[in-house]
Amino acid sequence: MNPNYSYYKLHEKMRAMEQFLNLDKFTQGEGNSLEQIRSYFRINDWAYRHYHSQDGFMHFRIASNGCFTEEDIYYQPDTVSKFIKPGDVVMELGFGQGANLLYLATCHPDAHFIGVDLGLLKTKDVPRNVTTYQQDYSNLPQFEDNSVDVVYAFETIVHNTDKEKIYREVYRILKPNGVVVVFDYALADRLETYDAVVQKAITVTSKGGAAAMMESLEELNGHYTNCGLKIEKCFDHTRATLPDLKRLERKAAKILTRPMLAKLMFWLLPDQFVSNIVIGYIGYDSANAGIGTYREWVLRKP
């Protein structure tokens, strides 16, 4: 689809939703305190399993051939897998429902895996080479300096306002020549460069998703280098996420293009569930218009 058309569609969708939905409720306050993040994922647990992956994967699929397939969900963990060696200590920040952690631990039985998340790992079938901690991963005092070989984080750092606090801690625990793999969102340009409607769409997406305000690629790259990490790779996967985003848009449209149904459902449903539907509705056009991007970073501690 033409990016200019998606830019127009994003404006049209925002105007239409504001006729029957108070979007301002999703833009007030910070929206990403630790309790708000816990609440968001607790409320949307069913939605993630039903619409993203019944196996518990919570990230977007990267479609290698431009068409949606279930196998595309493995791109992110398979990328991390390439850096893991026997005997390595590997840490996941924000393991969510645990799918990536358990998948990689099974693929690499001779490595030790550590998962850190605000929630608990609910599954009972945990491999012996996995240890999990329920805590904020921006502070990891139980881990010694230079003790971890690989750190990875999928679509989780975006929830944090002080990203440099996280990356300073990652730098501290990472061994020299250790690797960090991050998949996350970045604005193509700084927030203030967009018009008012797009800025509101970005704000709804950010705060409605219990995240910090989305930052530009330039700003995010600055956080890495400020904390001493070297950027070895920064690749734009946005086009490859469009089939997955389009799939979610179609599901959200079944509700949001029917104002009366939407009003009733949104009166009954928690706000954080509603905001997730709204994000699904506008995500495709934001990405296709070149506003929001989906990136892969490979970073290294010198």
N, C-alpha and C positions, 0 to 999 in steps of 0.2 A: 504494500500500500504506500502511496505517496506520503512522505513525511509532512509536507505542507498540509495535506488533508487531515492527517492525525493531529496536527497542531490545531486546526479548526475544530475537529471533533472533540478535542479535550476542552476547549472553550465551551462548546455546545453542551457537553455533558455536565460541566460544572454549573452552567446557568440553569439547565433543566432540573438538576438535583436540588438546587436551592429553592425551587418552587414548592417542594414538599418535604424537604429534609433540612434541618438546622445544622449545616456543616460547621458553624462557628463553635459548636460544642466540642469538636475534635481539634480545634486550634488553640484552645485556651490552656494556659499553664505549660509546664515543661513536658508532661506526659510520659516521662521515661525514668521515674524513680524506680528503685529496686522493686518496690511493692507493685507499682503499675506494670512493670515488665512481667513479674510473676503472674499477675492477674490476667494480662493479655494472653499469655500462652496457656494458662489454665482454662480460660473461657473458650479459646479457639483450638483446644486440643482435638476435639472431634472434627473440626473443619480441616485441620492439617492432615489428619489421617484419611479423611474422606476425599479431599480434593487434591492433596499433594501426593501422598503415598501411604498405603495401608501398612507398609513395612516401617514407617516411622521416619523416612527421609523428609526433611523440611525445607530443602533448598530448591531452587529452580532447575529445571532440566536444560542442559545445553545440547541442542539438537545439531548433531554433526552434519546431517544431510538436509536440514531445513524443514524436516517433518517431525511431528511429535511422536516419540516412542518412549516406552517405559524404561528401556535400557539407558536412556540418556541421563537418568538420575545418578549414574555411577561416575560421571565425568569428574566431579570434584574429588571424591575420595580416591579414585584411581590416579588422579594427579598427585595427591599426597603420597600415595603408595610408592611412587617412583623414587622418593627420597629416603625411604625407610630401609635400614640395613639390620641384619640380625644383631641383637644386643642393644639396639637403640631404645632410648626413652622418648616416647612420643606423647605430646599433650594436645588435647582438643579443648579449646575455649568455647563454652556454650554448646554442650553436646545435645541439648534438646531432648528428643525421645530416644537418643542413643544409637540410631541406625548407623551413622558413619563410624562411630567408635567401635561398635561390635563387628561391623563388616571388616574394618582394617585389622582389628585384633585377631580375627579368624584368618585373614590372609597372611598375617605375620606373627605366627605363634612364638617366634624367638625374640620378639620385641616386647617391651612393657609399655602399656598404654595408660594414660592418666586423663580422666575427664573432669572438667570443672564446670559447674552450672548452678544456677539459682535453684533449680528443681532437682528432684531425685531421679535416679535411673530406676524405672519401675519394673523392668523385666527381671525375671528370676534366673534366666539362662545367661549368666555373665561369665565369659571366659576367665580362666585363672590369671591371665596376663593383663587384666583390666582392674584399675582402682579408680573410684570416683569420689569427688568431694562436692558437697553442696555449699557453695560460697560464691561471693563476688570475685571474678577472676582478675580484677584490677589490683588485687592485693594477695600475694601468694607467699606469705612469710614462712610456710613450712618447707619450701623448696630452696635448696642451696644455690648459690651463684654457680653458673657454668655446669648445670646438672641435667639439662634437657637437650636432646639432639634435634628434634623436629617439633614445631608448634604449628597448629592449623586452626582456622576459624572461618566458618561458613555463615555469612549473612547474620552475624551477631554483633560485631564491633559497632555497627551502625546504631545500635541501641544506646551507646555510651557517649556522653557529652565530652568527657575528658579522655580523648583517645591517646594522648601522649602519656598519660599516667599508665595506661595499659601497656603501651609499647616500651616504656622504660622498664617495667617489670618483666616483660618478655625478654628484653635485651639482657637483663640481669641474670635470669635463670638459664638462658640459652648458652650452649657451649660455643667457643670460637669456631667459626665456619658452620654453625648451626643454621637451619633453614626455617623460615616462616612462610606458610602458604595461606593466603587470604582470598576469599571470594566475597565481594560485597558491592554495594551500590555507590555510585558517585554521580553528582551532577556534572554535566558537560561544562557548565560555567557557574560562576558564583550566583547565589540566590538573587542578589539585588539586580542582576542584569536582565531578569525576566519581567514580563508585565504582571500586573496585579492578579489576574486570573490564574496564571501559571504559578505564581508565588503561592497563592492559596492552595492550589492543587498539591504543590510540593509540601506545604505545611500540613495539609490533611493527611497526606501519605506518611509523613514523618511522625507527627504526634499521634495520629490515629493508629499507627502501628507500634506505639510505645517506644519509638526511637527518638534519638536526638535529631535536630534539624539536619537534613542532608547537606553534605559539604561537596565542594567541587573537587575534581580530580587533582587540581593544583594544590588545594588545601590538604587533601589526604596524603599526597606524596610528600608534602612538607612535614607532616607528622612523623612519617617513617624516618626521613633523613635527620630530623631534629633529634630523634632518639638513638641515632647511631647506626640504624639499619641501612644496608645497601640494597637498592632496588635492582634486582637482576632481570625481572620480567614484569611488565604491566600490559596485559592484553585485554582488549575490548571484546567481550562475548555478547554484547547486547543483541545483535541480529540473531544469534543462535538461541536466545531465550524467547524470541517472539512467538514461536508456536505454542509454548507453554503459557505465555501471557495471554495469547489470543483465546486459548481454551478457558482460562479463568475469567476473561472478560465476558465470554458467551454465557457462562454460568451466572455471573453477577447480573448480566443484562436481563435475565429471566425475571428478576425481581425489580431492578431499578428502572426498567422501561414501563413498569406498571405502577403508577403512583399510588393508587388506592391499596394495592397489595403491599407495596413498600411501606406505606404509613402504618398499616396494621402490624406487619412483621417487626418493624422497627420500634413500635410501641411496646411490643412483647419481649423483644430480644435485648440483651445487654449492649450498651454502647460500644464496647470493644469488639463485639461480634459484628455489629453493624459497620463499624469502621473498616473491618477486614473485607467486607463485601464491597464497600466503596473503593478501597484500594485496588481490589481486583478489577473493578469496572474501569478505572482510569489508568491502570498500569501499562496496558498495551500501547495506548496512544502517547503516553509520556515517553516510553522507550522508543517507539517508532518515529516520533517527532525529533528525537535526538536530545531530549531534555535530561532524562535519567538514563544512566548507563550501568551496565553490569560488568565488573572487572575481575580479573585474576591477577594477583600479585604474587611473585616469588621474591622473598627478601632473604638476606643473609647477614649474619653477624660477622664482621671482618675478623 
